[in-house]
């Protein structure tokens, strides 16, 4: 049994006091001791262990996989219909003097000559496309496509519907000689080229006065690259045989651009060729080279407009 020490001390003090009083005399009335209250023991409450709550480790959020941006298709721009720009009609222009004929070929009659710098609308072409039709002095006419410059819508040029038939070949009443006449053996030739006489013919042609002929070797074969000159009143034109697409050995002049005035005297003869011959020959605009005759002159006086053909020079 556990003893209360406070209680024991209180009892010991009481006994000591009682003993002292008996020895000293009358004793005083004892004062009853004050009870010391017992200490109250407060039970220590049971400590409830509070569980330690550790913070839950927060898992870092997973890194989001970047999503590739979706390419939103951009609609193509609305096509603006092209404006139909009208293509100019086909035309030709002349960079030099060009002969005008009544059909697509050098065997057709000459109607005139276009100077450089002229321009006309093209109305048709021949099957080969090497001759172009246009309106000249109110009638259909033709020029060589190789001698002019074409502009505009060349693809729109249509085949001409009124192509004239080729002219008949020259009459055979005066056949060409099989060999040119030889100079007399007793005299040396005066010129390197001979004027073959009696083989030309001049027929009426009210629309155009012109002259054409040939240059041949002495064996009668055609010869190109020989220059022939025509003059009336003064020098007019120099051309070379076979040049400008007129055919082997051929040359021709239409210097009046129409009928020649009555009484006009024409001379045609062979001359030396220049080192560089312009297209369509030398004219008063280009100037002339050496006009010294290399043949006898063919001489003719016009009374009425004519076409003289078959004028021939021959030489080696």
PyMOL commands that set and color helices and strands:
alter all, ss='L'
color gray80, all
select helices_A, chain A and resi 5-24+145-147+154-156+243-245
alter helices_A, ss='H'
color red, helices_A
select strands_A, chain A and resi 91-94+98-101+110-114+119-121+124-125+131-136+139-144+148-151+194-196+201-204+210-216+227-231+235-240+250-253+265-271+282-283+298-301+306-314
alter strands_A, ss='S'
color yellow, strands_A
deselect
rebuild
show_as cartoon
